[in-house]
Amino acid sequence: QQPVQSPQAVILREGEDAVINCSSSKALYSVHWYRQKHGEAPVFLMILLKGGEQKGHEKISASFNEKKQQSSLYLTASQLSYSGTYFCGTELQAGGTSYGKLTFGQGTILTVHP
Amino acid sequence: GAVVSQHPSRVICKSGTSVKIECRSLDFQATTMFWYRQFPKQSLMLMATSNEGSKATYEQGVEKDKFLINHASLTLSTLTVTSAHPEDSSFYICSARYRGRGYTNYGYTFGSGTRLTVV
């Protein structure tokens, strides 16, 4: 079951903030966030596990609302290097553990202009 | 740590020929590897799950006879696109689930991808 991401695209100026959302209709074990540059493999940003948590890495942070099966990625004070396509990957929950495979949302294209 | 090496990075082949893509885990043992396909401006779509020593599990709609997967060892999985056609042209990426120390220390690491062009 593919998670749903929104928005499909975001255009920012350097220094502006953005939020990317990811939601699932099924119970999630974990949410993984990746950024992909054109022609390259996805680069891991962070993982959030069931139980509801929030993580941060410099100016990029994320939250996972287990009750709503939703996750959000927060990008603050955006930099030119943040441009790319952001994907959330989800692991479905199976009896308290993971199904053990990652399914990706359709992606959010983030463009940061000077 | 948790590095996956994928080769080749780019391949051009003639229609009707077969192409093999290799994926190796360099510093860990990958009992399970995953193969994804990505068309331009689209998401990564899981094609199959490769299990060491057993048959691969294919996602719905993926032809198992066309996309042959072999996972003969704990560090190597291969994807062979048989009788390739132009519509098979895509970006193929392998992935492996790794686990480090601690409950939360795990994730999925990706190969660098293979750009397949069938002419």
Interface residues (C-beta under 8 A of the other chain):
Chain A: Q2 H32 G39 E40 A41 P42 F44 I47 L49 F87 G89 G100 K101 L102 T103 F104 G105 Q106 G107
Chain B: T32 F34 Y36 Q42 S43 L44 M45 L46 T49 F91 I93 S95 R97 T104 Y106 G107 Y108 T109 F110 G111 S112 G113 R115
